[in-house]
Amino acid sequence: MSEYRTVGVVGLGRMGLTLASGFGRAVGPARVYAAVRSPAGADRLRETVPGATVVPLPELAGHARLLVLCVRNADLPEVLDTLRPRLTERHLVITVNNGLPLRTLAEAVPGPVAKLVPSVGNEIGAGATLLVPGPRLTAPGAEELLGLLRAFSEPYVIEEGQGRTATDLASCGPALLAGAARAMVAAQREGGAPLPDDLAERLVTQ
């Protein structure tokens, strides 16, 4: 039986929208819920994940079993305090904040926890995601989560202590390579017979 077929996202910045869209691919947009702070956030959700539903933060855990917290550490205590009355041992709470120890998150909620680090490629259903299983997340639960992640990424399981290095390689590395490719395209314009930019871009990315 699937445990995590409904997903709730808190925080709809770029990372939150990327994951809302990705999980929408995995479970269907109608099973994605989000708590937003402004009408603009609701508009972004409707544009990015048509069919997803905006709900008040206190009600989010009543709609979704898998909760993805895309908020800053400074905002996390307030978010957890608001969610806690409806949290149960069956809710999986995920943070995307690399700086938050999972043991700290586990002390604040009754169910399993995990850490998820997306990458820029997830916006188009590609690229890596890094999963750090935390306290109380069982092997079957982790495997189900990996199955969802495979709908929009290539997921890798890492240990918490490996997070910063793996993030640099998975997220920062592609951005640096993209910058180098753009620099190569720009540099070839200085030659005697420059190529059209679109052709140069295709050649440098082969």
Buried (B, 14 or more C-beta within 10 A) or exposed (E): EEBBBBBBBBBBEEBBBBBBBBBBBBBBBEBBBBBBEEEEBBEBBEEBBEEBBBBEBEBBBEBBBBBBBBBEEEEBEEBBEBBEEEBEEEBBBBBBBBEBEBEEBBEBBEBBBBBBBBBBBBBEEEBBBBBBBBBBBEEEBBEBBBEBBEBBBBBBEBEBEEBEEBBEEBBEEBEEEEEEBEEBBEEBEEEEEBBEEEEBBEEBEE
